[in-house]
Amino acid sequence: MNYSLEGSSNFIVSKDDMEEMIDENGLLDYVKTNIPKLGSTDAHNLAQWKKYVAKARRIILEEVRDEIV
């Protein structure tokens, strides 16, 4: 079930739902910890880092109502 964030009234349920979706996509470490952006000398790892961070952000934004964003 999708629990989009509507405000403080459903924050906990929405947070748990977002966290589960992010974890299912293997991205929880990018949200829960500070995974540093690797140096620009390693183009492949930098591109992968950017991809994972963008995907995690997209999941979060999709779960927040437009009025809140």
N, CA, C and O atoms as a Tinker XYZ file with bonds, in Angstrom:
   276  protein
     1  N      0.844000   -1.186000    0.000000    73     2
     2  CA     0.000000    0.000000    0.000000    64     1     3
     3  C      0.882000    1.239000    0.000000    63     2     4     5
     4  O      1.932000    1.258000    0.642000    81     3
     5  N      0.468000    2.252000   -0.703000    73     3     6
     6  CA     1.230000    3.482000   -0.826000    64     5     7
     7  C      0.690000    4.527000    0.142000    63     6     8     9
     8  O     -0.486000    4.888000    0.083000    81     7
     9  N      1.545000    5.004000    1.023000    73     7    10
    10  CA     1.173000    6.023000    1.991000    64     9    11
    11  C      1.930000    7.305000    1.669000    63    10    12    13
    12  O      2.955000    7.593000    2.287000    81    11
    13  N      1.432000    8.074000    0.707000    73    11    14
    14  CA     2.085000    9.328000    0.339000    64    13    15
    15  C      2.025000   10.300000    1.502000    63    14    16    17
    16  O      1.012000   10.397000    2.194000    81    15
    17  N      3.120000   11.020000    1.711000    73    15    18
    18  CA     3.180000   12.004000    2.774000    64    17    19
    19  C      2.202000   13.129000    2.483000    63    18    20    21
    20  O      2.257000   13.769000    1.432000    81    19
    21  N      1.314000   13.354000    3.427000    73    19    22
    22  CA     0.323000   14.413000    3.298000    64    21    23
    23  C      0.579000   15.535000    4.293000    63    22    24    25
    24  O     -0.009000   16.611000    4.182000    81    23
    25  N      1.432000   15.295000    5.242000    73    23    26
    26  CA     1.731000   16.277000    6.284000    64    25    27
    27  C      2.074000   15.557000    7.568000    63    26    28    29
    28  O      2.398000   14.370000    7.557000    81    27
    29  N      2.002000   16.274000    8.673000    73    27    30
    30  CA     2.388000   15.685000    9.952000    64    29    31
    31  C      1.448000   14.574000   10.409000    63    30    32    33
    32  O      1.828000   13.753000   11.244000    81    31
    33  N      0.234000   14.535000    9.879000    73    31    34
    34  CA    -0.742000   13.536000   10.311000    64    33    35
    35  C     -0.364000   12.111000    9.923000    63    34    36    37
    36  O     -0.769000   11.168000   10.603000    81    35
    37  N      0.398000   11.932000    8.854000    73    35    38
    38  CA     0.779000   10.577000    8.446000    64    37    39
    39  C      2.284000   10.441000    8.219000    63    38    40    41
    40  O      2.727000    9.598000    7.439000    81    39
    41  N      3.059000   11.270000    8.899000    73    39    42
    42  CA     4.502000   11.271000    8.688000    64    41    43
    43  C      5.142000    9.914000    8.981000    63    42    44    45
    44  O      5.919000    9.414000    8.167000    81    43
    45  N      4.832000    9.316000   10.119000    73    43    46
    46  CA     5.481000    8.067000   10.524000    64    45    47
    47  C      5.162000    6.947000    9.529000    63    46    48    49
    48  O      6.063000    6.231000    9.093000    81    47
    49  N      3.898000    6.797000    9.175000    73    47    50
    50  CA     3.498000    5.741000    8.238000    64    49    51
    51  C      4.145000    5.971000    6.884000    63    50    52    53
    52  O      4.632000    5.029000    6.260000    81    51
    53  N      4.155000    7.215000    6.427000    73    51    54
    54  CA     4.744000    7.542000    5.136000    64    53    55
    55  C      6.253000    7.312000    5.148000    63    54    56    57
    56  O      6.809000    6.782000    4.186000    81    55
    57  N      6.913000    7.705000    6.229000    73    55    58
    58  CA     8.363000    7.500000    6.356000    64    57    59
    59  C      8.701000    6.021000    6.284000    63    58    60    61
    60  O      9.626000    5.627000    5.574000    81    59
    61  N      7.958000    5.203000    7.011000    73    59    62
    62  CA     8.202000    3.759000    6.993000    64    61    63
    63  C      7.977000    3.173000    5.605000    63    62    64    65
    64  O      8.727000    2.300000    5.169000    81    63
    65  N      6.950000    3.648000    4.913000    73    63    66
    66  CA     6.658000    3.178000    3.561000    64    65    67
    67  C      7.778000    3.570000    2.595000    63    66    68    69
    68  O      8.220000    2.749000    1.791000    81    67
    69  N      8.234000    4.817000    2.674000    73    67    70
    70  CA     9.328000    5.271000    1.808000    64    69    71
    71  C     10.593000    4.480000    2.086000    63    70    72    73
    72  O     11.291000    4.057000    1.165000    81    71
    73  N     10.880000    4.286000    3.363000    73    71    74
    74  CA    12.085000    3.556000    3.751000    64    73    75
    75  C     12.055000    2.131000    3.192000    63    74    76    77
    76  O     13.078000    1.626000    2.729000    81    75
    77  N     10.904000    1.493000    3.231000    73    75    78
    78  CA    10.774000    0.134000    2.703000    64    77    79
    79  C     11.002000    0.117000    1.189000    63    78    80    81
    80  O     11.682000   -0.769000    0.673000    81    79
    81  N     10.436000    1.090000    0.482000    73    79    82
    82  CA    10.615000    1.151000   -0.966000    64    81    83
    83  C     12.083000    1.390000   -1.332000    63    82    84    85
    84  O     12.605000    0.797000   -2.275000    81    83
    85  N     12.727000    2.261000   -0.576000    73    83    86
    86  CA    14.134000    2.557000   -0.830000    64    85    87
    87  C     14.985000    1.327000   -0.545000    63    86    88    89
    88  O     15.914000    1.028000   -1.294000    81    87
    89  N     14.672000    0.608000    0.540000    73    87    90
    90  CA    15.405000   -0.607000    0.888000    64    89    91
    91  C     15.208000   -1.687000   -0.174000    63    90    92    93
    92  O     16.161000   -2.381000   -0.528000    81    91
    93  N     13.996000   -1.838000   -0.682000    73    91    94
    94  CA    13.717000   -2.823000   -1.730000    64    93    95
    95  C     14.550000   -2.563000   -2.985000    63    94    96    97
    96  O     14.858000   -3.488000   -3.736000    81    95
    97  N     14.904000   -1.313000   -3.202000    73    95    98
    98  CA    15.714000   -0.936000   -4.364000    64    97    99
    99  C     17.210000   -0.927000   -4.059000    63    98   100   101
   100  O     18.013000   -0.511000   -4.894000    81    99
   101  N     17.585000   -1.385000   -2.863000    73    99   102
   102  CA    18.988000   -1.471000   -2.499000    64   101   103
   103  C     19.660000   -0.130000   -2.275000    63   102   104   105
   104  O     20.873000   -0.005000   -2.447000    81   103
   105  N     18.880000    0.876000   -1.890000    73   103   106
   106  CA    19.409000    2.227000   -1.775000    64   105   107
   107  C     19.379000    2.776000   -0.351000    63   106   108   109
   108  O     19.662000    3.956000   -0.146000    81   107
   109  N     19.046000    1.957000    0.621000    73   107   110
   110  CA    18.863000    2.451000    1.987000    64   109   111
   111  C     20.140000    3.074000    2.546000    63   110   112   113
   112  O     20.073000    4.057000    3.285000    81   111
   113  N     21.286000    2.526000    2.209000    73   111   114
   114  CA    22.543000    3.097000    2.699000    64   113   115
   115  C     22.742000    4.527000    2.200000    63   114   116   117
   116  O     23.378000    5.333000    2.879000    81   115
   117  N     22.211000    4.848000    1.035000    73   115   118
   118  CA    22.353000    6.195000    0.491000    64   117   119
   119  C     21.480000    7.196000    1.227000    63   118   120   121
   120  O     21.698000    8.403000    1.127000    81   119
   121  N     20.488000    6.702000    1.971000    73   119   122
   122  CA    19.595000    7.567000    2.728000    64   121   123
   123  C     19.982000    7.583000    4.203000    63   122   124   125
   124  O     19.968000    8.640000    4.833000    81   123
   125  N     20.326000    6.433000    4.755000    73   123   126
   126  CA    20.606000    6.305000    6.184000    64   125   127
   127  C     22.020000    6.702000    6.571000    63   126   128   129
   128  O     22.252000    7.109000    7.709000    81   127
   129  N     22.963000    6.594000    5.659000    73   127   130
   130  CA    24.344000    6.937000    5.968000    64   129   131
   131  C     24.848000    7.937000    4.944000    63   130   132   133
   132  O     24.202000    8.179000    3.924000    81   131
   133  N     25.975000    8.499000    5.218000    73   131   134
   134  CA    26.561000    9.459000    4.295000    64   133   135
   135  C     27.594000    8.738000    3.435000    63   134   136   137
   136  O     28.758000    8.612000    3.816000    81   135
   137  N     27.161000    8.276000    2.293000    73   135   138
   138  CA    28.074000    7.621000    1.361000    64   137   139
   139  C     28.719000    8.729000    0.534000    63   138   140   141
   140  O     28.042000    9.399000   -0.247000    81   139
   141  N     30.011000    8.919000    0.702000    73   139   142
   142  CA    30.660000   10.050000    0.014000    64   141   143
   143  C     30.729000    9.853000   -1.493000    63   142   144   145
   144  O     30.849000    8.739000   -2.004000    81   143
   145  N     30.649000   10.974000   -2.169000    73   143   146
   146  CA    30.845000   10.960000   -3.615000    64   145   147
   147  C     32.312000   10.674000   -3.869000    63   146   148   149
   148  O     33.188000   11.341000   -3.319000    81   147
   149  N     32.573000    9.694000   -4.692000    73   147   150
   150  CA    33.956000    9.320000   -4.954000    64   149   151
   151  C     34.632000   10.371000   -5.810000    63   150   152   153
   152  O     33.970000   11.142000   -6.504000    81   151
   153  N     35.928000   10.397000   -5.758000    73   151   154
   154  CA    36.705000   11.377000   -6.509000    64   153   155
   155  C     36.401000   11.343000   -7.996000    63   154   156   157
   156  O     36.025000   10.306000   -8.542000    81   155
   157  N     36.561000   12.453000   -8.627000    73   155   158
   158  CA    36.234000   12.566000  -10.049000    64   157   159
   159  C     37.170000   11.743000  -10.930000    63   158   160   161
   160  O     36.929000   11.624000  -12.131000    81   159
   161  N     38.231000   11.172000  -10.360000    73   159   162
   162  CA    39.144000   10.356000  -11.158000    64   161   163
   163  C     38.549000    8.987000  -11.461000    63   162   164   165
   164  O     39.010000    8.308000  -12.379000    81   163
   165  N     37.551000    8.576000  -10.720000    73   163   166
   166  CA    36.910000    7.281000  -10.938000    64   165   167
   167  C     35.521000    7.529000  -11.557000    63   166   168   169
   168  O     34.509000    7.530000  -10.856000    81   167
   169  N     35.495000    7.734000  -12.853000    73   167   170
   170  CA    34.276000    8.141000  -13.554000    64   169   171
   171  C     33.160000    7.118000  -13.425000    63   170   172   173
   172  O     32.001000    7.501000  -13.266000    81   171
   173  N     33.470000    5.841000  -13.487000    73   171   174
   174  CA    32.441000    4.805000  -13.396000    64   173   175
   175  C     31.760000    4.830000  -12.029000    63   174   176   177
   176  O     30.532000    4.815000  -11.952000    81   175
   177  N     32.544000    4.869000  -10.952000    73   175   178
   178  CA    31.956000    4.887000   -9.610000    64   177   179
   179  C     31.199000    6.176000   -9.345000    63   178   180   181
   180  O     30.167000    6.163000   -8.674000    81   179
   181  N     31.698000    7.284000   -9.861000    73   179   182
   182  CA    31.002000    8.552000   -9.699000    64   181   183
   183  C     29.655000    8.521000  -10.413000    63   182   184   185
   184  O     28.657000    8.989000   -9.864000    81   183
   185  N     29.613000    7.985000  -11.610000    73   183   186
   186  CA    28.361000    7.881000  -12.362000    64   185   187
   187  C     27.375000    6.966000  -11.636000    63   186   188   189
   188  O     26.178000    7.250000  -11.588000    81   187
   189  N     27.879000    5.876000  -11.077000    73   187   190
   190  CA    27.021000    4.946000  -10.335000    64   189   191
   191  C     26.482000    5.619000   -9.079000    63   190   192   193
   192  O     25.302000    5.461000   -8.766000    81   191
   193  N     27.308000    6.362000   -8.354000    73   191   194
   194  CA    26.882000    7.079000   -7.154000    64   193   195
   195  C     25.768000    8.068000   -7.508000    63   194   196   197
   196  O     24.744000    8.130000   -6.827000    81   195
   197  N     25.976000    8.835000   -8.574000    73   195   198
   198  CA    24.967000    9.812000   -8.997000    64   197   199
   199  C     23.654000    9.128000   -9.359000    63   198   200   201
   200  O     22.582000    9.638000   -9.033000    81   199
   201  N     23.727000    7.985000  -10.025000    73   199   202
   202  CA    22.536000    7.238000  -10.413000    64   201   203
   203  C     21.760000    6.777000   -9.187000    63   202   204   205
   204  O     20.540000    6.932000   -9.132000    81   203
   205  N     22.452000    6.215000   -8.207000    73   203   206
   206  CA    21.787000    5.712000   -7.005000    64   205   207
   207  C     21.177000    6.832000   -6.172000    63   206   208   209
   208  O     20.069000    6.683000   -5.656000    81   207
   209  N     21.877000    7.940000   -6.034000    73   207   210
   210  CA    21.360000    9.079000   -5.282000    64   209   211
   211  C     20.127000    9.651000   -5.980000    63   210   212   213
   212  O     19.138000    9.977000   -5.323000    81   211
   213  N     20.179000    9.774000   -7.293000    73   211   214
   214  CA    19.030000   10.292000   -8.048000    64   213   215
   215  C     17.826000    9.367000   -7.909000    63   214   216   217
   216  O     16.694000    9.833000   -7.776000    81   215
   217  N     18.063000    8.074000   -7.939000    73   215   218
   218  CA    16.971000    7.115000   -7.804000    64   217   219
   219  C     16.339000    7.208000   -6.416000    63   218   220   221
   220  O     15.114000    7.177000   -6.295000    81   219
   221  N     17.152000    7.320000   -5.374000    73   219   222
   222  CA    16.632000    7.456000   -4.013000    64   221   223
   223  C     15.821000    8.747000   -3.874000    63   222   224   225
   224  O     14.757000    8.745000   -3.256000    81   223
   225  N     16.312000    9.832000   -4.438000    73   223   226
   226  CA    15.584000   11.108000   -4.390000    64   225   227
   227  C     14.253000   11.009000   -5.124000    63   226   228   229
   228  O     13.241000   11.535000   -4.662000    81   227
   229  N     14.259000   10.330000   -6.271000    73   227   230
   230  CA    13.034000   10.185000   -7.042000    64   229   231
   231  C     11.974000    9.413000   -6.252000    63   230   232   233
   232  O     10.801000    9.786000   -6.252000    81   231
   233  N     12.386000    8.348000   -5.587000    73   231   234
   234  CA    11.448000    7.564000   -4.773000    64   233   235
   235  C     10.862000    8.443000   -3.683000    63   234   236   237
   236  O      9.654000    8.416000   -3.447000    81   235
   237  N     11.701000    9.220000   -3.020000    73   235   238
   238  CA    11.213000   10.094000   -1.944000    64   237   239
   239  C     10.237000   11.123000   -2.499000    63   238   240   241
   240  O      9.158000   11.317000   -1.939000    81   239
   241  N     10.604000   11.781000   -3.588000    73   239   242
   242  CA     9.726000   12.823000   -4.151000    64   241   243
   243  C      8.409000   12.255000   -4.658000    63   242   244   245
   244  O      7.378000   12.920000   -4.568000    81   243
   245  N      8.425000   11.028000   -5.192000    73   243   246
   246  CA     7.192000   10.411000   -5.665000    64   245   247
   247  C      6.247000   10.112000   -4.508000    63   246   248   249
   248  O      5.037000   10.006000   -4.708000    81   247
   249  N      6.785000    9.975000   -3.307000    73   247   250
   250  CA     5.979000    9.633000   -2.145000    64   249   251
   251  C      5.487000   10.852000   -1.377000    63   250   252   253
   252  O      4.803000   10.708000   -0.363000    81   251
   253  N      5.822000   12.033000   -1.839000    73   251   254
   254  CA     5.397000   13.263000   -1.160000    64   253   255
   255  C      4.384000   13.976000   -2.054000    63   254   256   257
   256  O      4.614000   14.161000   -3.249000    81   255
   257  N      3.280000   14.366000   -1.468000    73   255   258
   258  CA     2.245000   15.071000   -2.235000    64   257   259
   259  C      2.792000   16.347000   -2.839000    63   258   260   261
   260  O      3.647000   17.002000   -2.243000    81   259
   261  N      2.309000   16.702000   -4.008000    73   259   262
   262  CA     2.779000   17.883000   -4.716000    64   261   263
   263  C      2.652000   19.158000   -3.875000    63   262   264   265
   264  O      3.497000   20.050000   -3.955000    81   263
   265  N      1.600000   19.234000   -3.077000    73   263   266
   266  CA     1.369000   20.446000   -2.266000    64   265   267
   267  C      2.496000   20.655000   -1.254000    63   266   268   269
   268  O      2.795000   21.790000   -0.881000    81   267
   269  N      3.119000   19.565000   -0.812000    73   267   270
   270  CA     4.170000   19.657000    0.196000    64   269   271
   271  C      5.501000   19.979000   -0.450000    63   270   272   273
   272  O      6.295000   20.732000    0.115000    81   271
   273  N      5.764000   19.417000   -1.639000    73   271   274
   274  CA     7.019000   19.664000   -2.328000    64   273   275
   275  C      7.076000   21.111000   -2.711000    63   274   276
   276  O      8.057000   21.552000   -3.310000    81   275
